[in-house]
Amino acid sequence: MNAPRPAGFWIRALAALVDFAIYGLVEASFGRLAALLVDIDFAASAPFQGLLVSHTVLFASLYAIMLHRLGGQTLGKMLVGVRVVADDGGPLTLGAAVLRYLGYFVSCATLGFGFLMAGLRADRRALHDLIAGTRVVRVERAVARRPAPPPPVVAPAAGDAGAA
């Protein structure tokens, strides 16, 4: 069996954009719900903006850690067909998923170079992958094949019945 093909920079970037769109949607939903429940203008209230951001960060943390731990894929990764696996190709442990999430901040702290490493390295691993002992691979899509149609049933000709 061939080793899965590593996922490159651009496919990973597309998955990240989908996940960031989800974070934005969640933040907007939290803000709207809180505004309805508390009847306050969150945009004009700095303390509540901080609370909204902290809830979104908590959601993003749980989203990334738990989805990577449970199946190796966030919704963005599912959409583009990639999965995070441990170095040995197996699923992530909870510790590896947490370490990978924390590694995102290290990748950011290098002015984004930690993310760019996925496009520069032959193995397509970013800094947070190296830190957590993970890699991102393309998911093999199973091709559903239709079974071959049965051969047509040929009825004997009218004159063939007495030939036997």
C-alpha positions as CSV (number, residue, x, y, z in Angstrom):
1,M,0.0,0.0,0.0
2,N,1.3,3.4,-0.9
3,A,1.8,6.1,1.7
4,P,-0.8,8.9,1.5
5,R,0.3,11.9,-0.4
6,P,1.1,15.0,1.7
7,A,-1.3,17.9,1.4
8,G,0.4,21.1,0.1
9,F,0.3,24.7,1.2
10,W,-2.6,25.9,-0.9
11,I,-5.0,23.1,-0.1
12,R,-4.3,23.6,3.6
13,A,-4.8,27.4,3.2
14,L,-8.2,26.8,1.6
15,A,-9.2,24.5,4.5
16,A,-8.0,27.2,7.0
17,L,-10.1,29.8,5.2
18,V,-13.2,27.6,5.5
19,D,-12.5,27.2,9.2
20,F,-12.0,30.9,9.7
21,A,-15.3,31.6,8.0
22,I,-16.9,29.2,10.5
23,Y,-15.2,31.0,13.4
24,G,-16.5,34.3,12.0
25,L,-20.0,32.9,11.7
26,V,-19.9,31.6,15.3
27,E,-18.6,34.9,16.6
28,A,-21.4,36.8,14.8
29,S,-24.0,34.3,16.1
30,F,-22.7,34.6,19.7
31,G,-22.8,38.4,19.4
32,R,-26.3,38.4,17.9
33,L,-27.6,35.9,20.5
34,A,-26.1,37.9,23.3
35,A,-27.5,41.1,22.0
36,L,-31.0,39.6,21.9
37,L,-30.7,38.1,25.4
38,V,-29.0,41.1,27.1
39,D,-30.3,43.9,24.9
40,I,-26.9,45.5,24.6
41,D,-25.0,46.9,21.6
42,F,-21.9,44.7,21.6
43,A,-20.1,46.9,19.0
44,A,-20.2,49.9,21.3
45,S,-19.2,48.0,24.4
46,A,-15.5,47.1,24.8
47,P,-15.9,44.7,27.8
48,F,-18.6,42.7,25.9
49,Q,-16.4,42.7,22.8
50,G,-13.6,41.1,24.8
51,L,-16.1,38.6,26.2
52,L,-17.3,37.8,22.7
53,V,-13.7,37.3,21.4
54,S,-12.8,35.1,24.4
55,H,-15.9,32.9,23.7
56,T,-14.9,32.6,20.0
57,V,-11.3,31.7,21.0
58,L,-12.7,29.0,23.3
59,F,-14.9,27.7,20.5
60,A,-12.0,27.7,18.0
61,S,-9.8,25.9,20.5
62,L,-12.3,23.2,21.2
63,Y,-13.2,22.9,17.5
64,A,-9.7,22.4,16.3
65,I,-8.5,20.2,19.2
66,M,-11.6,17.9,19.4
67,L,-12.1,17.5,15.6
68,H,-8.5,16.8,15.0
69,R,-8.5,14.3,17.9
70,L,-11.7,12.5,16.9
71,G,-11.3,12.2,13.2
72,G,-8.3,14.2,12.1
73,Q,-10.4,16.7,10.2
74,T,-12.0,20.0,10.8
75,L,-14.9,21.0,8.5
76,G,-12.5,22.8,6.2
77,K,-10.2,19.8,6.0
78,M,-13.2,17.6,5.2
79,L,-14.3,19.9,2.5
80,V,-11.0,19.9,0.7
81,G,-10.2,16.2,1.4
82,V,-7.2,16.3,3.8
83,R,-6.7,14.8,7.2
84,V,-4.2,15.3,10.1
85,V,-2.5,12.1,11.1
86,A,0.3,11.2,13.6
87,D,3.8,10.6,12.2
88,D,3.0,6.8,12.2
89,G,-0.1,7.4,10.1
90,G,-2.5,6.7,13.0
91,P,-5.0,9.0,14.7
92,L,-3.9,11.9,16.9
93,T,-3.8,11.5,20.7
94,L,-5.5,14.3,22.7
95,G,-2.0,15.5,23.7
96,A,-0.9,15.7,20.1
97,A,-4.1,17.6,19.1
98,V,-3.5,20.1,21.9
99,L,0.1,20.5,21.1
100,R,-0.7,21.0,17.4
101,Y,-3.2,23.7,18.3
102,L,-0.7,25.5,20.5
103,G,1.8,25.1,17.7
104,Y,-0.4,27.4,15.5
105,F,0.5,30.3,17.8
106,V,4.2,29.4,17.4
107,S,3.7,29.3,13.6
108,C,2.0,32.8,13.9
109,A,4.8,34.1,16.1
110,T,7.3,33.5,13.3
111,L,5.5,36.1,11.2
112,G,3.6,33.3,9.5
113,F,6.8,31.5,8.3
114,G,5.7,28.5,10.3
115,F,2.7,28.1,8.0
116,L,4.7,28.8,4.9
117,M,7.0,25.9,5.7
118,A,4.3,23.6,4.4
119,G,4.9,25.0,0.9
120,L,8.7,25.0,1.2
121,R,9.5,21.6,2.7
122,A,9.5,18.4,0.6
123,D,7.3,16.6,3.2
124,R,4.9,19.6,3.3
125,R,4.9,19.8,7.1
126,A,4.4,23.1,8.8
127,L,6.1,24.2,12.0
128,H,3.1,23.2,14.1
129,D,3.2,19.7,12.5
130,L,6.8,19.3,13.5
131,I,6.1,20.4,17.0
132,A,3.2,18.0,17.5
133,G,4.6,15.1,15.4
134,T,1.8,15.3,12.9
135,R,1.4,15.6,9.1
136,V,-1.5,16.5,6.8
137,V,-2.3,14.0,4.1
138,R,-4.7,13.9,1.2
139,V,-7.7,11.6,1.8
140,E,-8.1,8.9,-0.7
141,R,-11.6,9.1,-2.0
142,A,-13.4,5.9,-2.6
143,V,-14.8,5.8,-6.1
144,A,-18.2,4.3,-6.2
145,R,-18.4,2.0,-9.2
146,R,-21.7,0.8,-10.5
147,P,-21.9,-2.9,-11.0
148,A,-21.9,-4.0,-14.6
149,P,-25.4,-4.5,-15.9
150,P,-26.4,-8.1,-16.3
151,P,-26.3,-9.4,-19.9
152,P,-29.5,-9.1,-21.8
153,V,-31.8,-12.1,-21.7
154,V,-32.3,-13.3,-25.2
155,A,-35.6,-15.1,-25.7
156,P,-35.5,-18.1,-28.0
157,A,-36.9,-17.4,-31.5
158,A,-40.3,-18.9,-32.3
159,G,-38.8,-21.6,-34.6
160,D,-36.0,-22.6,-32.1
161,A,-38.4,-24.3,-29.6
162,G,-38.8,-27.5,-31.5
163,A,-35.1,-27.8,-32.5
164,A,-34.1,-29.5,-29.3
